[in-house]
Amino acid sequence: MVHFGHGHHEDVPPVINPPHQHAFILTGNDVLFGTHMTQYHCEIHKYQMVLRLGLPPEARQALRDLRRRNPTATFVLCNAPADPDRGITLLSVPDIASGRRPTFTGNIFFGFRDPPEPAPDGWFPWDLSWTIPMIEDVEVTVERVVLFRPFAHHEPPPPHPSYFLFGHGTEAHMTNLQTAGLLTGPFDAPRFGIDYDHVTSLAEAPQWLEPAMLEAGIVVSLPAIPRLDADGHPIILPDAPFAPGEMVETLYRGMGPVRRVKAGPRWLWASVVCNSPEIVGDTPGMSFHITKMPGEYWKDRP
């Protein structure tokens, strides 16, 4: 019989997820989505999450105008840093997923700024001390949590990549369903991986998928792309396995028949950020592909 109480588990630390800043890759013109950037080794970012987002009309129109002028650029939403004088507090992924924080103040940035040399400890590329937002201090509404997926470190990688396909109307997007396996033993410092973070749009919503299922999101596998080598070790590609305009074979729920989708812009392909940094330098093929932030949005800290 299992007994629950406090006396037998006083030495077990509580499970918490501290508030912090989070980066979301933005997709969609008609309906806006944000996909959370992951880190397998950092408790605050050990989640995949896709949100349907709302912005005030002026900010939404400004973002549409920026997208029209920069159709293949990556735009990134970050919640604002804490500012007690303005009533702004940090948030956690569970805050959002639980519905406790349906709104927050955010900033929208143009791509990724490279760190200065030498990079300061805890470098955050969208720190307002170093970067200028395209759209600043915008009230963000979480209209719906489309995907919430905490990583489980015991899950092995599949033989072929799995992707979450979602969208609305004529627009569709995909992000790969990542694994964050524990690579070390009980007497070693934990290291997690090996996988990648991929966010892409499709050129059009697949006609074989009914609208309600597109809005809810489905899981597909990519049978033509190996995820493991002949010895069962994860394969890390230096870039996305398909290019914009390419027809990609998918299997709904990992089963036939083959259903094709047409790839659109790639917003993020990253293996450097998500995997434990200790293994990045020792693993061939690690890469990070995202739009570079134009110099006009750089700020030099005094």
Beta strands, then each sheet from edge to edge (+ up, - down):
strand 1: 23-27
strand 2: 32-36
strand 3: 47-54
strand 4: 75-79
strand 5: 103-110
strand 6: 135-150
strand 7: 162-168
strand 8: 171-176
strand 9: 197-202
strand 10: 218-221
strand 11: 247-252
strand 12: 258-270
strand 13: 288-289
sheet 1: 1+ 2- 3+ 6- 5+ 4- 1+
sheet 2: 13+ 12- 9+ 8- 7+ 10- 11+
end
